[in-house]
Amino acid sequence: MLRANRSFDQKLRICGYELLYRRSEKNIFEHVDDALATADVIHNAYLVFNFRELTEGTRAFINFPQNLIESEVPALLPRQTLVVEVLEHVEPTEKVLAALRSLRRKGYTIALDDFVFEEKYRLLIGLADIIKIDYQATPIDQQKRLIDALGHRVEFLAEKIETPAEYEIAKKLGYHMFQGYFFSRPTVVHGAEVHPLRHTLTEVLKELDRPEPNFRRIANQIERSVDLSYKMLRSVNTVYQKGRHTIQSIRTGRRAHRSR
């Protein structure tokens, strides 16, 4: 399952969906490894649901933990539809910073989730396009200082706006985007549970987490899952749908000319 939270711009137009892992109907986070939760979200968002319908043609904000950022897993997804959310407990190591620089060069949008300023995060700020702040948990004066200092080069998104008064204050503070119960309640979206597929994704993530991933082994794992192979090739060819070629092989990336 997915929990989908709408984000709105200053004109109250939907500008994105934050997609979160949910195990049950409770609509609360039930503890699971961050990497596995992200894998589940990616699987459902891009391979189970109709992505454009799920996000109403906007972008998906997806959380990425430290190990998936360092492995540049976000680069496997189309940059046009993804906002890479850096979780609040990600440490700004050289490997993380290098990976985020690489993603930015490739055109990905980077967001800092539940941001609270600390000096060690200064380099992360320099790589961010969006900074998300928990309106309820952060004193107004701290919010104002951050927006005044950085609002000229990054966009700020206010999370957990619950009343009209809070929305008006957030607008005056200079937020560019908004999210919370005042605008809409999050929805839980159901998808088919595919347990063998979940196992394959787990094994792929374990391999990607190694210092030197064996991509031949990853290709073998994917190819053994007919369902995942089909869905991955479908997804890849959707990304390249304007090109002259289709990708036909997981292992070799073999292409075929498209008929005109």
C-alpha positions in Angstrom: 0.0 0.0 0.0 0.9 3.6 -0.4 0.0 6.7 1.5 -0.3 9.7 -0.9 -0.1 13.2 0.5 -0.8 16.1 -1.9 1.4 19.1 -2.1 0.0 22.5 -3.3 1.6 25.6 -4.7 0.7 29.2 -3.7 -2.2 29.2 -6.1 -3.5 26.0 -4.5 -2.7 23.9 -7.5 -1.5 20.3 -6.9 2.3 20.3 -7.5 3.2 16.9 -6.3 2.5 13.8 -4.2 4.5 12.6 -1.3 4.4 8.8 -1.5 4.9 6.9 1.8 5.1 3.2 2.7 2.1 1.7 4.5 1.8 -1.9 5.6 -1.9 -1.7 6.7 -5.1 0.3 6.7 -3.9 2.1 9.9 -2.4 4.9 7.8 0.6 5.2 10.2 4.2 4.2 9.7 4.7 0.7 11.0 8.4 0.2 11.5 10.3 -1.4 8.6 13.8 -0.9 7.3 13.9 2.4 5.4 15.5 0.8 2.3 12.8 -1.8 2.1 10.0 0.8 2.6 11.4 2.8 -0.3 11.7 -0.3 -2.5 8.0 -1.0 -1.7 7.0 2.6 -2.6 9.0 2.5 -5.9 7.5 -0.9 -6.8 4.0 0.2 -6.2 4.3 3.7 -7.7 6.1 2.8 -10.9 5.3 -0.8 -11.5 1.9 -1.6 -10.0 -0.2 1.6 -10.3 -0.7 3.9 -13.3 1.9 6.5 -12.2 0.3 9.5 -14.1 -3.1 8.7 -12.5 -1.5 8.3 -9.1 0.2 11.6 -9.2 -2.3 13.5 -11.4 0.5 14.2 -13.9 2.7 15.8 -11.3 5.9 14.6 -9.5 6.4 12.0 -6.8 8.3 12.9 -3.6 9.9 9.7 -2.4 12.1 9.2 0.7 15.6 7.8 0.2 17.8 6.6 3.1 21.5 6.9 3.3 22.5 3.6 1.6 20.2 4.1 -1.4 21.5 7.6 -2.0 25.1 6.5 -1.8 24.3 3.8 -4.4 22.5 6.4 -6.6 19.4 4.2 -6.7 17.3 7.3 -7.5 19.1 7.5 -10.9 17.2 4.3 -11.9 14.0 6.3 -12.0 12.9 9.0 -14.5 14.1 12.4 -13.3 11.0 14.2 -14.8 8.7 12.6 -12.3 10.8 12.2 -9.2 11.7 14.4 -6.3 14.5 12.7 -4.3 13.7 13.3 -0.6 16.8 13.1 1.6 15.6 11.7 5.0 16.3 13.8 8.0 18.8 11.3 9.6 21.0 11.0 6.4 24.5 12.0 7.3 26.3 14.4 4.9 29.2 12.1 4.2 31.5 12.6 1.2 29.8 9.6 -0.4 26.3 11.1 0.1 27.4 14.5 -1.2 29.1 13.0 -4.2 26.0 11.0 -5.1 23.7 14.0 -4.7 26.0 16.1 -6.9 25.8 13.4 -9.5 22.0 13.3 -9.3 21.8 17.1 -9.7 24.1 17.0 -12.8 21.7 14.4 -14.2 18.7 16.8 -13.7 17.1 15.3 -10.5 15.3 17.5 -8.0 16.6 17.2 -4.4 14.5 17.9 -1.3 15.6 17.8 2.3 12.9 16.2 4.4 11.8 17.5 7.9 14.7 19.9 7.9 16.2 21.3 11.1 19.3 23.4 10.6 22.6 22.2 12.0 26.0 23.4 10.8 26.9 20.0 9.5 24.0 20.2 7.0 25.3 23.3 5.3 26.7 21.4 2.3 23.5 19.5 1.9 21.6 22.8 1.8 23.8 23.9 -1.2 22.6 20.8 -3.1 18.9 21.2 -2.3 16.2 22.5 -4.6 13.5 22.1 -1.9 13.5 22.3 1.9 10.6 20.7 3.7 9.8 22.0 7.3 7.4 20.6 9.8 5.3 23.7 10.6 4.0 22.2 13.8 7.4 21.2 15.2 9.5 24.2 14.3 9.2 27.5 16.1 8.0 30.3 13.8 11.1 32.5 14.4 13.3 29.6 13.2 11.2 29.1 10.1 11.5 32.8 9.3 15.2 32.9 9.7 15.7 30.0 7.4 13.4 31.3 4.7 14.9 34.8 4.9 18.4 33.4 4.6 17.8 30.8 1.9 14.4 31.5 0.2 16.1 33.3 -2.7 17.7 30.1 -4.0 15.6 27.2 -2.7 11.9 26.6 -2.5 10.4 25.9 1.0 7.5 23.5 1.6 5.5 23.7 4.8 4.3 20.4 6.1 1.4 19.8 8.5 -0.6 22.9 7.8 -3.9 22.2 9.6 -5.9 25.5 9.7 -6.6 28.5 7.5 -4.7 30.7 10.0 -1.6 28.6 9.7 -1.8 28.7 5.9 -2.0 32.5 6.0 1.0 32.7 8.3 3.0 30.2 6.1 2.3 32.3 3.0 3.5 35.5 4.7 6.7 33.6 5.9 7.5 33.0 2.2 6.7 29.3 1.7 6.4 28.2 -1.9 4.5 24.9 -1.3 2.2 23.5 1.3 1.0 20.2 2.6 -1.4 19.2 5.4 -4.9 18.4 6.6 -6.1 22.0 5.8 -5.8 21.2 2.1 -6.6 17.5 2.0 -6.4 14.3 4.0 -3.9 11.7 2.9 -5.2 8.7 1.1 -4.1 5.1 1.3 -3.9 3.5 -2.1 -4.1 -0.3 -2.5 -2.0 -2.4 -4.9 -1.6 -6.1 -5.4 0.8 -7.8 -3.0 3.4 -9.8 -4.9 5.5 -11.6 -2.3 8.0 -13.2 -4.7 8.6 -9.8 -6.3 9.1 -8.3 -2.9 11.8 -10.9 -2.2 13.6 -10.2 -5.4 13.6 -6.4 -4.7 15.0 -7.2 -1.2 17.9 -9.2 -2.8 18.6 -6.5 -5.3 18.8 -3.9 -2.6 21.2 -6.0 -0.6 23.5 -6.3 -3.6 23.3 -2.6 -4.3 24.3 -1.9 -0.7 27.6 -3.7 -1.1 30.8 -1.6 -1.6 31.1 -3.0 -5.1 27.8 -4.3 -6.4 27.8 -7.2 -8.8 25.5 -6.0 -11.6 25.6 -9.3 -13.4 24.2 -10.9 -10.2 21.5 -8.2 -10.0 20.6 -8.8 -13.7 20.2 -12.5 -12.9 18.0 -11.8 -9.9 15.7 -9.6 -11.9 15.6 -12.0 -14.9 14.5 -14.8 -12.6 11.4 -12.8 -11.8 9.3 -12.7 -14.9 6.9 -10.2 -13.3 9.7 -7.8 -12.3 11.5 -8.1 -15.7 8.3 -7.3 -17.5 7.5 -4.3 -15.3 11.0 -2.9 -15.4 11.3 -3.1 -19.1 7.8 -1.5 -19.4 8.9 1.3 -17.1 12.3 1.9 -18.9 10.6 2.0 -22.2 8.1 4.5 -20.9 11.0 6.8 -19.9 12.4 6.5 -23.4 9.1 6.5 -25.2 10.1 9.4 -27.5 13.2 7.6 -28.6 13.8 5.4 -31.7 14.7 2.3 -29.7 13.1 0.0 -27.1 15.0 -1.9 -24.5 14.4 -5.6 -24.7 17.0 -7.2 -22.4 17.7 -6.6 -18.7 21.2 -8.0 -18.9 22.5 -6.4 -22.1 20.1 -3.5 -22.6 19.6 -4.7 -26.1 17.6 -2.3 -28.2 15.3 -2.6 -31.1 14.3 0.0 -33.6 10.8 1.3 -33.2 8.7 1.3 -36.3 7.5 4.6 -37.4 
